[in-house]
Amino acid sequence: MKLFIAEKPSVAKAIATELGVVSRGNGFITCKQDIVVTWCFGHLLEQAEPDAYLPDDIPKTKKGKKVWRLQDLPIFPQTWQMLTKGDAGAKKQLSAIGKLLKTATSVVNAGDPDREGQLLVDEVLEHFRNRKPVERFWVSAVDPASIRKGLNKLFDNRDYAGMRDAARGRSRADWLLGMNLSRAYTLTNNDGLLAVGRVQTPTLFMVARRDYVVRNFVPVPYLSISADLLHDATPFTARWKPKTDQRGLDEEGKLLTDLEIGRALVEKLSQETHGTVTSATTKRRKAYPPKAYSLADIQIEASKRFGMTAEETLRVCQSLYETHKITSYPRTDCGYLPESQHGDAPAVLAAVAQNYPASAAACAKADPKLKSPTFNDKKITAHHGIVPVANSVKPGALSANEEKLYRLIVRRYIAQFFPVHEFDATEVMIEIGGETFVAKGKVVRVEGWKVLFAKDKAAVEAKKKKAKKEGDESDSTDQDEDDAQTLPSLKKGDTPEVKAIKGREDKTKPPSFFTEGTLIAAMENIWRGYDDPKGQAMLKEAGGIGTPATRAAIIAELKRKTYLETEGKFLHCTEVGRNLLKKVSPRIRSAAMTAHFEERLKLVEAGQTPLDAFVSEYEAFIADECVKAKAKPRATSRGYASGAPRREGADLTDRTASLTPSAPKA
């Protein structure tokens, strides 16, 4: 008998359906060809608590938990223990899998296609000391076509040992940091439980730093200069371009912050009646459709459009994938698609038209023969972008939020089969009174895929008009409008008439407070806050801090611990959170630690660094941090009961690194 072990019941059901269901048992499905499909409920095993590794003579609390003591730190397990999760359902299902393994002749790991999915099933096989041959079932979507492809091409599970070890390395490192340093900081301060983590603490630090920047922001007055011009009865606008030695600019050489110099310049230029074109160039530009969504992309979009939390967006995407089976695997950091999926377009578009009737006209106009740059095997990471699949649902089956996100996913997919958007971009350099002005214009030649986003464009334009009417104009808004203007035909030597020179005074504005969507984006692109090139490269290569699958849960956990709070759509660091950040080591607050951590895990995954070597290296870091924490004066001599919230600090952690973040960029 061949035994498939899926990560969750919904995937097991999808596999069994394609294999052909014969009967259903308690915790398993019997299929044709002597195949049985069973499942886990996520992780059925969990790491033992620190009490399992501490001496039995340690004093205990009334609840039977060993008291927290500095002298017992750091706690480094010699042999890591995995225990069955406490809930009855997990115990019952694990027992069912154990019985099935006894009669199986071979096994198939059908965990989700990522590190955790690999470990989740492998650790169950290790728990039962399985010696039967194991294959790997690997699909990124659970629609019938994808399931059939996966069943027709099983892999050797041993080829995924690196992914298993990387997941285990992350889990052990997170345990080491969370369990040791949360205790160390708690015992050396009189502030109750101080829980720290590799990703949670740097994320909290980002929010606290943004809060500080916004609340302490000092606006700087500046003046922007533009010219209203006329040529061949066509009005247009040009913006002043300062010289490299221009006095009165800010430190970045962009804004004219000396208003007196600016006003004098406007007065001087206002005497001019004509300008002279010094150069005029027009180039045909192409804009390709946006890639498919990564999880971070759709979380950002859903937050901005619908006010959905990152956790809610992930839950809805997971439902579209698992429950309705009409989209691909959502926990991805990639927006590209495998070239092999291009041939599925006709079937996918047909399913989309049925699931979302409003898209039927667009699906009919789509050309499945077109192949956008989004289809690129070289750009694929562990998972491809989130796309619809060739599966349909009954009308009314989707909830309101499921419909909203499905529409977003569908639109980006359909866009891949529309023509490229083409436009002529013109840039004209004009000399006025010895100063240089730049006029930019744009003429659309082929609307292409952008026709699908016409409503969005109209909404943006309406928002701009409203902001202008309310006097909330920004320099960037003006710039966008100028770049989109239609210019008259100009060539070198032409002398357009100067109708007016305008100097608009404004003040610099602070960055916005974080929302869940923008915080997800900041976690993914945290490298942008570092000036050090090496630090930038490491963080960019690591994909930021956290993973697509964990970022929403990290934000939710920070809110649960009252380190973060929401005010409308904005997130803020609480006083409790700020107190924690004051107490922890700068290395624990730094995202650079995560960059180094992920860099090392990639070597583990590639088989270039043994798991034990990675853990030993991490233990050295934890030991050093414990020494530093112990060196601080104790706020209290009492122990702290390990009956504190379970697994505090788990699913978090970080490793030493010499990189330091630059000053916050406003």
WOTAVEN-V682948 format. One record per residue. N is the residue number from 1. PSI is psi as a letter, one per 20 degrees, with the letter a starting at -180 (none if undefined). NEAR is the number of other C-alpha atoms within 8 Angstrom. Layout:
# WOTAVEN-V682948
{{N	PSI	NEAR} {N	PSI	NEAR}}
This chain:
# WOTAVEN-V682948
{{1	p	9} {2	p	11} {3	o	15} {4	p	14} {5	o	15} {6	r	16} {7	h	16} {8	q	10} {9	h	11} {10	h	8} {11	h	11} {12	g	15} {13	g	9} {14	h	12} {15	g	10} {16	h	13} {17	g	8} {18	h	9} {19	h	8} {20	o	8} {21	p	11} {22	g	8} {23	r	7} {24	p	8} {25	a	7} {26	n	5} {27	j	9} {28	r	11} {29	p	14} {30	p	14} {31	r	14} {32	r	9} {33	k	4} {34	l	8} {35	p	11} {36	p	12} {37	p	15} {38	a	14} {39	r	15} {40	r	15} {41	m	9} {42	b	7} {43	p	7} {44	i	13} {45	q	10} {46	r	9} {47	q	8} {48	q	10} {49	r	7} {50	h	8} {51	h	8} {52	h	6} {53	i	9} {54	q	9} {55	q	5} {56	i	4} {57	j	4} {58	p	8} {59	q	6} {60	q	10} {61	r	9} {62	h	5} {63	j	6} {64	j	6} {65	q	11} {66	p	11} {67	q	12} {68	p	11} {69	p	9} {70	h	9} {71	i	4} {72	i	8} {73	q	9} {74	q	8} {75	o	10} {76	o	7} {77	p	6} {78	h	4} {79	o	4} {80	p	7} {81	p	6} {82	p	8} {83	q	8} {84	p	10} {85	q	9} {86	h	6} {87	q	6} {88	h	6} {89	g	6} {90	g	13} {91	g	12} {92	g	8} {93	h	11} {94	h	12} {95	g	8} {96	g	11} {97	g	11} {98	g	9} {99	h	8} {100	h	9} {101	h	10} {102	h	6} {103	i	7} {104	q	11} {105	h	9} {106	r	11} {107	q	14} {108	p	13} {109	o	15} {110	k	12} {111	r	13} {112	q	12} {113	m	11} {114	a	9} {115	g	10} {116	h	9} {117	h	11} {118	g	15} {119	h	13} {120	g	13} {121	h	15} {122	h	10} {123	h	9} {124	g	11} {125	h	9} {126	h	8} {127	h	7} {128	j	7} {129	l	6} {130	p	8} {131	j	4} {132	q	8} {133	q	7} {134	p	11} {135	r	13} {136	p	11} {137	p	13} {138	o	11} {139	q	10} {140	j	11} {141	q	12} {142	k	14} {143	q	13} {144	g	9} {145	g	7} {146	g	11} {147	g	14} {148	g	9} {149	g	8} {150	h	11} {151	h	8} {152	i	6} {153	n	7} {154	q	10} {155	r	9} {156	p	9} {157	h	11} {158	h	7} {159	i	7} {160	j	9} {161	h	9} {162	h	11} {163	g	14} {164	g	14} {165	h	12} {166	g	14} {167	g	11} {168	h	9} {169	g	12} {170	g	9} {171	g	10} {172	g	9} {173	g	12} {174	g	16} {175	g	14} {176	g	14} {177	g	17} {178	g	17} {179	h	13} {180	g	14} {181	h	14} {182	h	15} {183	g	13} {184	g	13} {185	h	12} {186	g	14} {187	i	16} {188	j	13} {189	q	10} {190	l	8} {191	k	6} {192	a	6} {193	p	8} {194	o	10} {195	p	11} {196	r	15} {197	q	16} {198	g	15} {199	h	14} {200	g	13} {201	g	12} {202	h	12} {203	g	9} {204	h	13} {205	h	10} {206	g	8} {207	g	13} {208	g	11} {209	g	9} {210	g	12} {211	g	11} {212	g	8} {213	g	12} {214	g	11} {215	h	6} {216	j	6} {217	p	7} {218	o	4} {219	q	8} {220	p	7} {221	q	10} {222	r	13} {223	p	14} {224	p	12} {225	p	12} {226	r	12} {227	p	14} {228	p	13} {229	r	13} {230	p	12} {231	p	10} {232	l	5} {233	j	5} {234	o	8} {235	q	10} {236	r	12} {237	q	10} {238	q	13} {239	q	10} {240	p	12} {241	o	8} {242	q	8} {243	r	7} {244	h	5} {245	j	4} {246	p	7} {247	q	5} {248	j	10} {249	r	12} {250	r	9} {251	h	5} {252	i	6} {253	k	8} {254	g	8} {255	q	10} {256	n	13} {257	i	11} {258	n	10} {259	h	11} {260	g	6} {261	g	9} {262	g	13} {263	g	9} {264	h	8} {265	g	8} {266	g	12} {267	g	8} {268	g	8} {269	h	10} {270	i	9} {271	i	6} {272	q	10} {273	h	8} {274	q	9} {275	r	13} {276	p	12} {277	p	16} {278	h	10} {279	q	9} {280	o	12} {281	q	7} {282	p	8} {283	q	7} {284	p	8} {285	q	8} {286	p	8} {287	o	7} {288	q	8} {289	q	12} {290	q	7} {291	r	9} {292	r	14} {293	p	14} {294	r	14} {295	g	14} {296	g	12} {297	g	9} {298	h	10} {299	h	15} {300	g	14} {301	g	9} {302	h	14} {303	g	14} {304	g	9} {305	g	6} {306	i	6} {307	k	8} {308	q	10} {309	r	12} {310	h	14} {311	g	9} {312	g	8} {313	g	12} {314	g	13} {315	g	8} {316	g	11} {317	h	12} {318	h	11} {319	g	11} {320	h	13} {321	g	15} {322	g	10} {323	g	8} {324	h	8} {325	l	14} {326	j	13} {327	r	15} {328	r	14} {329	p	12} {330	h	13} {331	m	10} {332	q	15} {333	j	13} {334	q	11} {335	i	13} {336	r	14} {337	q	13} {338	q	11} {339	h	8} {340	h	5} {341	i	8} {342	h	10} {343	i	7} {344	i	8} {345	g	9} {346	g	8} {347	h	8} {348	g	12} {349	h	11} {350	g	10} {351	h	12} {352	g	16} {353	h	12} {354	g	9} {355	h	10} {356	n	9} {357	h	8} {358	i	6} {359	i	9} {360	g	11} {361	g	7} {362	h	9} {363	h	12} {364	h	6} {365	h	7} {366	q	10} {367	o	7} {368	i	10} {369	h	5} {370	q	9} {371	o	10} {372	r	9} {373	i	6} {374	h	12} {375	n	11} {376	o	11} {377	h	9} {378	i	4} {379	i	6} {380	p	12} {381	b	7} {382	h	7} {383	q	13} {384	r	14} {385	r	16} {386	p	15} {387	r	11} {388	q	13} {389	r	12} {390	m	14} {391	q	10} {392	r	9} {393	r	8} {394	q	6} {395	p	6} {396	j	5} {397	h	6} {398	q	8} {399	r	7} {400	g	6} {401	h	8} {402	g	12} {403	g	9} {404	g	8} {405	h	11} {406	g	11} {407	g	9} {408	g	8} {409	g	13} {410	g	11} {411	g	9} {412	h	13} {413	g	11} {414	h	12} {415	h	13} {416	i	12} {417	k	14} {418	q	12} {419	q	8} {420	q	12} {421	p	15} {422	q	13} {423	q	12} {424	p	12} {425	p	12} {426	p	12} {427	p	11} {428	p	13} {429	p	12} {430	p	13} {431	p	12} {432	o	12} {433	k	7} {434	i	5} {435	q	10} {436	p	12} {437	q	14} {438	p	12} {439	p	14} {440	q	14} {441	r	13} {442	p	13} {443	o	10} {444	p	9} {445	h	8} {446	o	9} {447	g	10} {448	c	10} {449	h	14} {450	i	10} {451	h	7} {452	i	9} {453	j	8} {454	h	8} {455	h	7} {456	g	7} {457	g	8} {458	h	8} {459	g	8} {460	g	8} {461	g	8} {462	h	8} {463	h	8} {464	g	9} {465	g	8} {466	g	8} {467	h	10} {468	g	9} {469	h	7} {470	j	6} {471	j	6} {472	l	7} {473	q	8} {474	q	6} {475	h	7} {476	h	6} {477	g	9} {478	g	9} {479	g	8} {480	g	8} {481	g	8} {482	g	12} {483	h	10} {484	j	10} {485	q	11} {486	o	8} {487	q	12} {488	r	9} {489	o	4} {490	q	9} {491	r	8} {492	p	9} {493	i	7} {494	q	8} {495	n	9} {496	q	11} {497	p	10} {498	o	13} {499	h	9} {500	q	8} {501	p	12} {502	p	9} {503	o	11} {504	p	7} {505	p	8} {506	a	8} {507	q	8} {508	q	8} {509	q	5} {510	r	9} {511	r	8} {512	q	5} {513	q	10} {514	q	12} {515	r	10} {516	h	14} {517	g	15} {518	h	9} {519	h	10} {520	g	14} {521	g	11} {522	h	8} {523	h	12} {524	h	11} {525	k	10} {526	h	13} {527	h	12} {528	i	7} {529	j	10} {530	p	12} {531	h	9} {532	o	9} {533	h	7} {534	g	6} {535	g	13} {536	g	12} {537	g	9} {538	g	13} {539	h	16} {540	g	11} {541	h	9} {542	i	11} {543	k	9} {544	b	14} {545	q	13} {546	a	9} {547	r	9} {548	h	11} {549	h	9} {550	i	8} {551	g	12} {552	g	13} {553	h	9} {554	g	10} {555	g	11} {556	h	9} {557	h	8} {558	h	12} {559	g	10} {560	h	8} {561	j	7} {562	k	10} {563	h	14} {564	q	15} {565	q	10} {566	q	8} {567	n	7} {568	c	4} {569	i	8} {570	q	10} {571	q	13} {572	q	13} {573	p	14} {574	r	10} {575	h	7} {576	g	9} {577	g	12} {578	h	11} {579	g	8} {580	g	9} {581	h	10} {582	h	6} {583	h	7} {584	r	10} {585	q	7} {586	h	6} {587	h	9} {588	h	16} {589	h	11} {590	p	11} {591	i	12} {592	h	14} {593	g	14} {594	h	16} {595	g	14} {596	h	12} {597	g	10} {598	h	9} {599	g	11} {600	h	10} {601	h	12} {602	h	9} {603	h	10} {604	g	16} {605	h	13} {606	i	9} {607	j	8} {608	i	7} {609	p	10} {610	q	8} {611	g	10} {612	h	6} {613	g	8} {614	g	13} {615	g	11} {616	g	8} {617	g	8} {618	h	10} {619	h	10} {620	h	8} {621	g	10} {622	g	13} {623	g	9} {624	g	8} {625	h	10} {626	g	13} {627	g	8} {628	g	8} {629	g	10} {630	h	11} {631	i	6} {632	q	7} {633	p	6} {634	p	9} {635	h	8} {636	q	8} {637	i	6} {638	q	4} {639	r	8} {640	p	9} {641	p	11} {642	j	8} {643	j	7} {644	r	7} {645	p	5} {646	q	5} {647	k	8} {648	p	10} {649	i	15} {650	q	12} {651	k	8} {652	r	14} {653	r	19} {654	r	14} {655	q	13} {656	q	8} {657	q	8} {658	i	5} {659	q	7} {660	q	8} {661	q	10} {662	r	8} {663	q	5} {664	p	8} {665	p	4} {666	none	5}}
